[in-house]
Amino acid sequence: MREMLYVLACRVIRLAAKKGLTVGTAESLTGGMIAASLAGVAGASQVLLGGIVSYDPRIKHELLGVTQAIIDVTGVVSEPCARQMALGAKKRLGVDIAVSCTGLAGPGGGTPQTPLGTVYLGMAGKDGFYVKEKHFTGGRRQVRRKTVAAALHTLWDEIKSW
């Protein structure tokens, strides 16, 4: 898995550099793993401007602009939260493209409505924003790594559209 993440990150960095695009991240359950994957590639400094690790809801609100209503009513593991995280990162970091992730990696915290492995990936790019809902299996480590892989794929797809 580690090798696959490196290959994906290389593709993202190379294509974004070729197109002159900048990238940022807003991460919750991955704790900075997406940005770290990108930063592990030579040449990343041309593309990756930064990332915001917003593990705590207060950081999602204060740094990324997630509304308190979404945090309190809808919840941080939700489509609206992922959307606002991506949009907030794009604005705050001043990047062309921002990816976000929020979800439940476990081992606790799941509910029947939002089981463990539920992840929302947000993308703010050229044509606005969108969110993908994912349901990953495995333990905490596997869910986090699968989230990073999905986020890198999402970035790749967005960069290709430019």
Buried (B, 14 or more C-beta within 10 A) or exposed (E): EEEEBBEBBBBBBBBBBEEEBBBBBBBBBBBBBBBBBBBBBEEBEBBBBBBBBBBEBEBBBEBBBBBEEBBEEBBBBBBBBBBBBBBBBBBBBEBBBBBBBBBBBBEEEBEEEBEBBBBBBBBBBEEEBBBBEBEBEBEBEBBBBBBBBBBBBBBBEBBEEB
